[in-house]
């Protein structure tokens, strides 16, 4: 089911939690809403679910304007981080619950419900556990039961709010892969909320980066990581450093000196680069500064560098940047390192 979100505004007591948000989700797509706490991810998910209604704008399911339809009429499935299962019901009863409480006209027979529950258990790879109670399951198994329960009503869209948020890192990673595979098998249009960028980048077809009630960028993992469209996205996704620069005649100047980087129009702005996108150099045109710390990662090393700032800011604080260097590069604490970015982006001021 295709979903169109058109110019949505959502106010709570005049505070705009969402401001002019538009997004088209293709049928069968797996979309991640990614952003810091308070950016509006859950609010947007709740509006799609019909748990709340927009102040302005519309939400279409296909050609149907669903903006003011109730949750029941939308027929969506959702799983929340703490969407507790019914403790006094078995796994099978939990999964079949949504079907059992349907009005009699649309309620499947007992045999049909049993068959459907067994298919769903198969689908979430929990066959054999139907008689267990939730407290006899692991956290990961419980969330898979919650997913099977959401799927039981044959939802048009699946909405997941930090579904693995409460699980430990290893189980999270396993479930993440499992969910991608599950999605590819079932092909449901799925929207999930996360503040974990790794989860979003690994799992989603497209990532929607949100900040302060607005969409900053929508794109594939490669788009948002390799081609961030704003300083916010550059800083929020992955690691990065930035320095104030000027561009003159195609040459980028930092504190009036060329740094071995080219730029387009004459302008001033901030040069952003990732730690892995630099090279050590002996050239004159380069950035240089004192190595203040160095830490080993699995196969590389991160060096922290203070670039002196003689005239720049009022308090003469050095600019602090981080660069990735080969594990055995001749980088010594307290000594000088010279480097230049090999990939970068300048955002104008
Ligand atoms: P988190 O990752 O912390 O869950 P989020 O990105 O999902 O954050 P939302 O829960 O959508 O953010 O909240 C967005 C903003 O709207 C926040 O500033 C929040 O305080 C506010 N907000 C959300 N729900 C309500 C409400 N019912 N009443 C008042 N303000 C609300």
Boltz pocket constraint, residues with backbone or C-beta under 6 A from the ligand:
constraints:
  - pocket:
      binder: B
      contacts: [[A, 12], [A, 13], [A, 17], [A, 35], [A, 36], [A, 37], [A, 38], [A, 39], [A, 40], [A, 41], [A, 42], [A, 43], [A, 44], [A, 195]]
      max_distance: 6.0
